[in-house]
Amino acid sequence: MSVQTLYTAATGMEALQTKLDVVANNLANVNTTGFKRGMANFEDLFYRHQAFPGALDSQQVPTATGTSIGLGSRVSSVQTDFGQGAFRQTNNPLNIVIEGRGFLQVQDPSTNTTVYTRAGNLSINAQGQLVIGSAATGRILQPPIQIDTSTMTNVSINDSGQVLVQQSGQAQPTNAGTLQLATFVNPEGLLKMGENLYSETTASGTATLNNPGTNGTGSIRSGMLEASNVEPVQELIDLITTQRSFELNSQAIKAGDEVLQLISNLRRG
């Protein structure tokens, strides 16, 4: 039976190593704009049933409990926590926060598909298009918003997502377009692509598009960015408890090895 102890404890160490990887990624992205922390979920594995509950004992009486030996654990999923991150003031009118549900849509130039992001660091590229990221390498916002920069004196984004452009010689700003936000039935089903991007999957469902502040979609706040929702103190606690659990599983392997060594010595004796 001590051989099974080695394999069972090994599954625990492997699962805990995965959780350590998740915690490390959370801590590495503590300053990443719009980052959403991951949470590792565990489940137990198969059981070896030596006696089933309700089986008849030697007196033909149904037993109240059975005898089942578990064979370890594994990571069942890594869930994304889409809780709201803190708002960081930047005073840049092209920096926005989505307060509530919703994702911005951008075009992925490599696949020519629409992908989604919570990062609101907008810029204007050389063609006058609104992009996410830097003006040189940013991905074009969808639906596209074109801005005439030749006579532009100021640009702002209001709570309804309207991009208001003040042109030289005009008393009132013009509306260059309205940002649209995408929502999903199951945002945790989105596929993480890196670079603050998510792609739609069958698990997430198809995107529903609305203007900000309508039909339960989040509103827009300009001049700010959404910080990561990682809590460093909580992650450090998870790091410590996971490390201790890893050590306990290694002690179980050591104990199983000592029992096997004892059995081996008895046979030689």
Phi, psi and omega in degrees: 000336181293334176298318178297326177303319181298313182291321181295313179296327180295323177296323177295318180295321180294318179295319180291329175297321176297319179295321176300321178297320179295314180297319179297320178294321177300312181293324180294334183254023183297336179251013180277126182299126175074008182291142177244127186292153177258154179226123179278129177252140184248157172216152179279158182267198182295165179238144172264113186266110176274333175206132182272145175301135180089356178291151182281132177275190183296338178265011181061033177251131179298132179284145181285327180226161176255187176236106182233129180251120180287151183248023173116197184217169176206166175278121181275328179193161170244105187273144178262128177270109182267025175299151183294133173274167179292154179266129180248119182290130178237339183064014174267119185296343179264005172265128182229156175240138172267109181269100183116204181286162173122153179225146170281151179254136176225160179265129176272111185294335183286326181246352181057036178242167178270129175237173192229152182209156172258350180286130185247030179274087183275153176216170175246122182278184185294338179269006179079016179266146178279127183230160172265127181103205182286157181295332184279319187241007184293153178271139186291131178293144178242135352294151185299142176237117183260132182239131175279104184270356185294322180239016183289134176248337181198151176220142180213162179232123182270179185295339179271002178087006179284132178267107185259125184244124177266119179259151180298130178088359179254140182282324184243144177289154177257150179272111182278347181155171181236131176293142174245143179248141178257136175237158183228149177298319181228083182298336179291347177274358178293147179270123177285130183247355188085170181057033179065024185247149175230150175238153182288143175227174176294332179288326182282334189084171181281155181287140172251124186259134177213159170288150180305138177083005180241147176054039177079006179279147181298157178264170184254136172236123183263163181079012181217162172233149177275122178282169175300147177268018176285130174260106186303322181296315179296321179294323178294322176296315178298323180297316181293312182295323178293320179297318179294320177296322177298317179296322179297320177295323177293327176292326176295321176296318179297318179295318178298321178295320180294322178295317178297322178295319178297316179298319179297320180291325178297321180294321178291330179288000000 
